[in-house]
Amino acid sequence: MSLSLYSHPLASFCHKVLIALYEQGTPFQAHLLDLGNPDAKAGFLDLWPVGKMPVLRDDARDRTVPETSVIIEYLDRHYPGPHPLLPADDDARLDVRLWDRFFDLYVHAPMQKFVSDHLHAAGDKDPRGLADAQATLATAYAMIERQAAGRVWICGDDFSLADCAAAPALFYAAIVAPLPSQHPNLHAYYERLMDRPSVRRTIAEARPYFPMYPFNHLIPARFLRDDA
């Protein structure tokens, strides 16, 4: 098999690439990374010295591809599925890339601040940084509310790279910063994402690892069931 994905089923950015792979039905070999294992960590750092996952390895083309957005665009270009995740039209493509970056920078990143701050010792907490993350998420939720109005997916009728980014970002963000009740379009978009087969499959694969998640007690019960 040409493609190998180095990732972990619990990691939110890994979810983004897994959703894209499952959307397109692209065959790949999954390599579960245990960075607590010195040998596994050394091997991964040899592949990608930055040490951030996920990383895609394409033996057929002798390419190592890091960074989620780049991985998905690489797959779309060289291993296309039935429905492109980036549109052919230049302006539409820019919109998809914009919202992909939006979810990574303004939903995913502040969501991760909640996790990192929770893991810090009492003397290393960052209340100002956490307050900034909460404010960023509140702004992001309001912007998604406006963007989602009248659309099936975040950039229109077609599921795209931007929605691959949105699903894990909103899944984990909604746990630590629940979606405001005054944003019905955001709620409806979130439910469509959570009901997407590729997203359901990705969450199901993460489920055995949920006990490792610091806020596992806040995960909605529906995501803990095998029939979810």
Buried (B, 14 or more C-beta within 10 A) or exposed (E): EEBBBBBBBBBBBBBBBBBBBBBBEBEBEBBEBEEEEEEBBEEBEEBBEEEEBBBBBBEEEEEEBBBBBEBBBBBBEBBEBEEBBBBEEEEBBEBBBEBBEBBBBBBBBBBBBBBBBEEEEEEEEEEEEBEEBBEBBEEBBBBBBEBBEEEBBBBBEBBBBBBBBBBBBBBBBBBBBEBBEEBEBBBBBBEBBBEBEBBBBBBBBBBEBBEEBEEEEEBEEEBEEEEE
